[in-house]
Structures are given as C-alpha cells and as structure tokens.
C-alpha cells in the first residue's frame, strides 16, 4: 500500500493538499491503492494523479467553505425536492443520523438567499435545542459573504451569531431584506396571528419545523403560510411514537407510494401489504396536500453513522429498529377497526361500475346530516364499496379533527358539521343532486346525433362513443349508465343512479313516542311529497327504512368481519382480501374508520360516519342483477 507521504513525493503535491485529497468522502471515492500504483507506473502518471488529487482536494475544500453552493447532495434529497414541489406540507421522518435536518437547513437558507423580502420561520422544541441544532445548521449553510457580516452594524441587515448564544434575539436579517425568525414551541402560537410567511414572488419554503411539533402549531403555520401559498417542511424522528400531530396529518393508514429494502428487517413482512423485507419510503398521508418521505439511516453515506445504528439495533425488537433506522412509528393506540388500512382505500375510477347501490343517512338537529352511498358488486362473497359521502371534505371540510385534548379520543367537531339549516325537503333535493349523472356536452351532442333519424351511423360509431366516454366520464358507474342510455336511444338529461334501498338511523327516523302522541315521524316526512302554494314539487317523495337497531358491538364486529384479511399472506382478491373498500374521496368516512374508538360515547365527533358504516354492515346488502331491480328508493323531480 502506498502511504500519503509517498504519494506526496511522487506527485510533488504539498502535505496539506495530499491530506485533504486523501480525506474519506463517499461522494468522491478515491482510486484504490492498486489503481494509484498502476497509474504512477505509466508515463506521465504522476501528473495525472496530481491533477486528480488536486481536483478532489479542491472539491472537498469548496464544500467545506461554502456548503450551500458547493456541498454534496444525496439522491433522497432530490426525491424530497420533488415531493416538496407537489405538496404544501412535506414531512420527513428519519432514522438517527439520516440527514433530514441538514436537508431542511440547506433548503431554507437557499430560499432566504434567493428571494428578497421573504419572511421565514424555523421552529424547535425549546430555545436551547434551537440554538444547539437548528441555528447551528443555519449558520453552517450561510454563504461566506454573509458570515463576514457577523457582528457588523447596518440598518438593513442583522447578522449576529455565536455558537453558544445562536442568533441574537432569535432573528437573522439578510442584506436582501429577507428575515429568518427562530421560534420555540413553548411560545404561544396565537402570538403569530397576522404573520405572512414565505415570499411574494412564488410558492416557496416558508417554514421549517423540527422534531415534536404540537398540533396547535401545525394548524397556525398552515394558516400563516396560506396567504403567500408557501410550504412547510417538518423533520422528525418519531421515537416517541404517534403524536396527535402525526395522527392529524397522516391518519392511520397513509398510502405507500414507494418502498425500499430494509437490511436490518429483511426476513419479515414489516408493514402489511408491502413486500417482505421492505419499509415505506414515500407515502401519501390522509391530508392529500401533504407528502411523507422516510430518510432511512443507510441513505446517509457519510461517516460511520449507519454502522453505529446497526450496532445499536442488534438484538432489539423490530419496532425499535423501525424507529431508529427507518424513522417509522406505529400507532399503538386502541382503535375499533385495527384492520382498516391503506389497502381499504381505493381510487374512485377503480370502483366497479356494475353493482347494486344503497344509501344511508344519519339525521341530526344541531349539526348537518351525514350520508353515505354504498355499492355491492357481484362475487362470492360480494364486495362492498363506499363510493360517496355527504358532507364531503372537498366542499365542506373535515367532519371531525384530532383534538388537542388527549382525553377526547374521537376528535373534535370539524367545519362540515356546522348546520346549513336544511329540513327534510332540502335534504331530499340534495340527495338527488348528488345521485344525478351529468353527461358532458361532447357526450350529449354525440347522443343527440345518433338519435337523429337523418344521421347514418357509420361502422365506427361505437368506438367513437367509447373514446368520448373514456375522455369525459371518469366515474365507471356513470360511464356505464350513460353508455346504456345511449345504446337504448334514451335522452341523457335526467340520468340518475339507481338506488335499491335507503336506510336511516332508526332512532331519528322512527320515533315511536312522537307517533303515539299524534306527531309525524321523520320517515313519514321524507316519504311525503311537499309542494309549494303553486303546486310545484319542492320535496319529492323518498322512501327510507329504519336501519338495524342492534347493539353497537355487534355492528362493529360486522364491520371488522368485512375488513379482515390475513396480512401475513399475500393479498389476493376473493382468496385473501378485505371485502369493504372506501373511495379516497370519502375523506371523512376514512378518518372516522381510522380514528374512532367509541370511548367518547354518544358525543364522539366522528361517530356519525361510523354509525352509517355499521348500519350498512348489519344490513348485509346484497348484489342484485339489473333484471331483479324494481325499486329505486323513491325520488324524482
């Protein structure tokens, strides 16, 4: 083996250059000793080696001097950049020494240098931890020309940093008038109401939250970032498990988009539905404007960090390894539906079109009614799909949210519960509007052309119809319904889903006491037709049946029966798969199934969606072929 002194002598490079050039750097691998020796034996080899080592030493020196512009970047950082571009909140969970804080610090300094007059915020658990970790990294990534301003007086900028005290007053003002504010979670988030974080030029990274961010801070930040369409990066090593903030953003079952092999957990199925020996790498949380990436410890090639992690994990339980090496934490809290997961959440376009539709509703006086639409598709056994909810998240927001109060396990009421003041007449019209199938203009024009007796159908008209339907009618059930109407020569103006049966909460729908006292039950109000003084129908007749009123426990058991599959085996439709799926557009139902415990009793904020799923499971809805269907549940206007 050739010693550095021998290389220095052979290449006539100085000791300092050789020392830097020979420094271990996995991003710039050195030639192996045999390669160096072979090179020196070639004519002019000493100069070639000198040029190689000089360039390597220069690259390492530049990276140390100005890591913002010349530092090394990892592949998983580029993956994080892509996710940040497409989301509002980027969550980075990481194992120990996985470089998550390095990434965030470099990205927020890059934003600060590029965009003038921006307002940026860096948050940590306390002032002391902010100084020791976050502010230290920010200082590391500031370019040299900014560091030379340290301690100098100027009316525009303020750069005053020390390793012990961090940035004076927790503030950094750059010459381009951009400000960085260092904040502690121990402060009152309400004190920052009115702030506008980010830059005015475009949607950029406006805040970096590190470690265990409390839920009130997350909610405050998302509002403060919204006015400038700015983004938030949250870096966290979830060694304490699932917090209320994680629960709020991720839900119980984020959709896994990419996985990576896990060397330390290679011999088992680590997460249900993933390949053996793999751990999640990129996930889509319940809040779809967010993305989650796991910085696994083995992704950081520098130093001996990963070797230390491997030693730390030797002989430890799998859950410990998941947290420490892969940044993955499990929700170990009690849930009524432990088998509900990402495998139960399905894209709307993947819900089969052939099926029997049912509808359920849970009336209330002090809040909106909740409603679900349920499709049963043929099979032995049949498969069930919840394909629509009202009120839905896209238009009305959350039905329930994670509570700041740890004693409220089933959440707090969300904005979707705020009553709209509807009565039975309005709800009937609303339900029919939700069930209406609207054929887009190109499809209606095509159907009208076919119905014109003067138009000769060419040999390709069916192919043309299928192309139009695929382009303009994304819902498979609606597409099938429109296709059938076109083939039957019917008009497309009044198409509605066929609803086999409608169920209603038995307590609200059929109040026996009210009936005995001469009052009118809600079921009677719904089946009655209401007209205005002019005789026009304002409340079409709609028949509802009382749902099963058996015990809650029995209903929960029926739901769990539909959700069950053997997660130790491969998921195979019919042979080993759940039989209940929820459209990803049914956010509020999904949230309820992920979070409901039942321990808040009748006051549980997410109880209504669960009640309807319970009624559907107890009803044992069946698939009926179209020639059997004779009832649509009533309603037209």
Secondary structure, DSSP 8 states (H G I E B T S, - for coil): ---HHHHHHHHT--HHHHHHHTS--TTS----HHHHHHHHTSTTHHHHHHHHHHHHHHHHHHHHH-HHHH----HHHHHHHHHHHH-SEEEEEE-TT-SHHHHHHHHHHHHHHHSTT-EEEEEESSHHHIIIIIIHHHHHHS-HHHHTTTT---SS-B--EETTTEEGGGEEE-TTS-EEEEEETTS-GGGGTT---B-SSS--EEEEEESS--HHHHHHHHHHHHTTT-EEEEEE--TT---HHHHHHH-S--EEEEEEE-GGGTTS--STTS-TTEEEEEEE-SSTTEEEEEE-GGG--STTHHHHHHHHHTT--HHHHHHHHH------S--S-TT--GGGEE-GGGS-SSSEEEEEEE--SSS--EEEEEEEE-SSS-EEEEEEEES-HHHH--SEE--SSTT-TT-EE-GGGS-----HHHHHHHHHHHHB----HHHHHHHHHHH-TTS---TTHHHHHHHHHHHH---HHHHHHHHHHHHTT--STT-B--EEEEEE-HHHH--HHHHHTT---HHHHHHS-EE-TTS-EEE-----EE-----HHHHHHHHHHHH---TTS--BTTTB--SEEEETT-HHHHHHHHH--STTGGG-TTHHHHHHHHHHHHHT-----TTT-----S---
